Amino acid sequence: MFDAFSREAEEALQRMQARWNGSDGAPVRVEGRIAIVGLQGSGKKTLCNSLWGWQALGDDLPDEVIRPLGLFTLVTIPDNTHDESSVLYHLESADLVIYIVDGTAGTRSQDVHWIARLRALPAAMLIVVNKTNLMPEPPTHDMLADMQAQFARPAIQLDAQDTNSVHEHLLPQILKLCPALAIPLATEITGLRWNVVKQLIRESMIKSGLITLENGATIDVRSLLDLQRCLVQNIARVYGYPSPDGVEQEGVGAIAYRFALDALTQRLAHLDPFVRGLVASLIGVSGTWIVGRNTRTRHTDRPFFPLFDRLFRRGRNHAAARDGR
């Protein structure tokens, strides 16, 4: 029974590795490009500012056909055929194309033309109906469904000036279409960081348990440490820090942690296989959770256990008040 369960765990692990890794086994690249495309005045700069959470691009910034801005590239629909070819050439390397439709002007013929052309690109595509706050009647669910059916691409309505709405509705759609953009997006959008880190920790915990089951109910110390090292590196990238080379850069803590895992592995050898598998999985999952939370604490100076920290601070404040009296 346990062998059958291990085979299922191995298949699940392979599916997860296929999601995390490329077809050649190399790690999924964390760099990505998001192209924000639309006619002049559709709200590209406004959307970019709301994604960042601050007024980085002023209204007086002149429109250019192609304006690279790090992770994002703003593309204004050109008027001549020569520039059209240049735009399509630059967009071939994009991971995601966000096409903005000015809701107050409706879906114009240029929009239909360009959406049709952009669909031929390998990049994922999302259609955003902007300026819904200025429309006499916001798009209904049926209108968005018709647009999705017409263009065979997901479509959402949005007020690009509303930062909260952009973060609550647009960012989940982006991550759903392009999960590989999570880390580069979190690097630039501070409000997204903790959600991405929680997801990284959660997926690493699941993978830790699957690695243990795949290894025959024992702790695969090397694979577990490699997984946790990758988690530490990804969390460091999310917060904009250089990636460390090890769980604790092979310091005393890392050496002690490795010896502890080796000792636990020897202890588990005397248990029943099913119990050994459960205990080994629990050790791998909990260890990965601790490593992830500790890494986040180190990069943000936030308490490891917020509740305990608040109780500790409250008790310390009461003690200080008594000393003051």
N, C-alpha and C positions, 0 to 999 in steps of 0.2 A: 504494500500500500504506500509506504513511504517512498519507494523507488518511483512509483507512478507519479506521486506528487512532485518529486524532484524533477522528473522529466517535464511536467507542466511548468514548473518554475523556470527551468532552463529555457523553454520556448518563450515564456513571458520576458525573460531577461534578454533574449535575442531580439525580440520585438522592440524593447526599450532601447537597446544599443543601436538598432537601426534608426531609431528616431534621434538619438543623441549623436550618432556618428554618420559620416558620409559613406558613400558606397565603397570607398577604398579603405575604410577603417580609420581614416584620419578624423580628429575632433571636428565638430561642426564649427565653422568660422564664426567668430563673434562680431566681426565687422559686417555692417549691412548698410544699404542705401534705400532711403524712402524718397520717392519722387512725388511732390505735390504739384499736380498739373491742373490748369484751368484757364479760362479766358481772362483777359484783363479785367480787374475789378471784382473777381469772383470770391476773393477772401483768402488768398493763399498766405500772405504775410500775417494776417490776423490769426489764422489757424496755427501757423508756426509759433507765433508769440504765445498763444494759449497752451500749446504743447509744452513749451519751455517754462511757462508760468510767469513770465515777465516780459516787459515791452522791449524786446531786443531789436526789432525792425520797426522803424518809424514810418509814418504815412508818407513822408517826403522822400523815402527811398525809391529811386526810379525803378520801373519794371524792366527787367532784362529777359531775354528769351530763356536763358539758362543761368541761374544763380546758385552755385554750390554753397551750402552752409553746413559743412561737416557731414553729419549723418543724413541731413535733409538736403534736397535739391528742389528749388522752386523753378517751375517751368511754365512760362506764359505762352499760350498758344500763338504761334507765328501767323503772319498773313500770307507769306509766299511759300512756294513749293520747295525752294532750296533750303529754307530754314526747317521745313517739316522733316526732310531727310536727316538733317543734323540732329534734330530733337530725338527722332526715333533711334539714331545711332547711340546717343548718350544714354537713352533709357534702356538699352539692351542689358546693361549691367545692374539695373535696379532690382532689388528684392521685392519691393512693393510699390505700386502706383496708386496714389490717392487722387482720384479725379473729382474736382469740385464743380458743382453745378450751382449757378446763382439762382436760388429759388424765386427771387422777385422777378427774374426775366424768363423763367421757365426753361425747359429743355430746348435749346436752339439747335439749328441745323449743324452749326460747327461742333456742338457738343456730341451730337449723334455721330458725326463723321470721325471725330477724334477717339471717341470711346470704341468705335468699331476698329480703328487702326491699332489702338493700344491693346486691344484684346489679343492681338496676334503675338504680343511679346511674351517671353517666358515668365515674367514677373506676375505675382499675384496682383489683383486689382480690387479696389474698393471705391464705390461711388458715394460721394457725400453731397446731399442737397443742403446748401448753406443758406443763411439769412432767413431761417424760418420765422424768426421773431419779427421780421418786417413784412411777411406775407399776410395778405388779408385772411387767408385760411391756410393753416399749415397742412402739409401733405398728409393724407390719410394713409392708413395701413394698406388699403387696396391700391392706392397710387404707387406706393413704394414696391408693393408686390408686382404690379404691372411693369415697373421699371426694371426690377430684377429679372422678370421673365423676358423682357425685351432684350436686355443686354447680357443676360446669363452671368451676371456678377452681383455680389451683395451690395445693397444700397441702404444708407441710413440718413436720417434727417438730423440737422445740427445747427446750433447757433455758435459760430466760431468765436464770438466774443466772450462766450461764457466758459471760463477756464474749467470750472467744475464739471460742466456738461461734457466738454471735450475729454476730460480725464475719465469720466464715468462711462461714457458711451463709445468714444472713438478708440481709446487705448485697448480695451478688451477685444474689440474687433481686429485691431492690428495684430495683437498677440495670438489671436485665434487663427488668423490667416498665415502669419509668419512667426512661429514660436522661436525661431533662431534669432529674432530681433530683440528678444527680451533683455539680454545683457547690454547691448549697445544703447537701447532706449533708456534703460534704467541709469546708465552712466550719465546721460544728458538730462533726464527728467527726475529730479530728486524725489518727487512725490510717489514715484513708481518703485523706488528701490526696495522698500521693505516687502512689498508684495512679491517682487521677483525673487528676493532672497528666501522668503518663506516657501515659494514654489521650488527653488533649487534644493532647499533642505528637505522638503517633502519627497521629491523625486529621488534624492540620494538615499534617504531612509528606506524607501521601497526597494531600491536597487541593492542596498546592503543586505536586506533580508533575502532577496532572490539569489544573491551571490552565495550566501551561506547554504541555502537549500540546494543550489546547483553543485556545491562542493561536497555533497553527501553528509549534511548535518554536522559539519565541523567548520570552524572559523578559518577562512582563507585569509590569513593575515596580510599577505602581500597585496591581494586584490582589494581588500578592505581599505588598506592604507592608501593605495593608489586612488581609489574612489574618493576618499576623504581629502586627499591632496588636491584633486581636481575641484572638489567643492570649495576648498579654501581659496584656490586661485580664482574661481568664478566670482565668489563673493568679493574678493579684493578688487576685481575688475569693475564690479557693479559700483563700488564706492570710489572708483578712480585711483586706486593704489596699484603699484607694481605687483605683479603676481609673485608670491613667495615660492621658493623651490621645494618646500616640504610642509608637512602639517604644522611643525613648529621650527622650520628651517633646520631640522635634524639637531635640535638642542637637547638639553637634558630631559625636558618634558616629553619629546617625541620618542627618545630612547626608552624612557620608563614606560610609556604607553605601549610600545612594541613588546617589551618584555612582559607586561601585564597580559596582553593578548595571547602571547605564546604560553604563559602559565595557565591561563583559562582554557586554552585549547587542550592542554594535557589533562587538566582536571575533567573536562567534559568527556574524555575518551572512555571513562568508566560508566557512563550513564547509558540508559536504554536509548536506541537510535532515535525514536520519536521524541523523547524528552530532550535528548541532546540537540536535535534540530530546533526545537522551540527555544531552548535556552540560548543556543548560538545565534539564532535570528534576533532574539531580544537584545543580546549584547551588541551585535552589529548595528541594529537600528538605533539603540539608545546612544551608542558611542558616536555615530554619525550626527545625531541630533545635538549632542553636546559640542562636538567640533564645530558644527555650523553656527550654533548660538554664540559660542565663544568667539568665533571669528567676527561675527556681526558686532559683538560687544567691543572687541578690540578696535574696530574701524569707526565706531560711532560714539564711543564713550558712554553707551547706555548700559544700565544694569542688566545682569544676566537674568535675574528674576525680579521683574518690576514690582510685584506685590510685596515680596520680602524686603526689597529696598525701601519701599514707601513705609512699611511698618518699622524698619530699622531707623529711618530718618525721623519718623514721628516719635519713637521712643527716645532718640538722641536729643530731639528738640525739647521734650518734656524734662529730660535730665538737665539740660542746659538752663531751662527756665528755673528749675528748683535750685540749681547752683547759684543762679543770679540772685534769687531771693535770699 
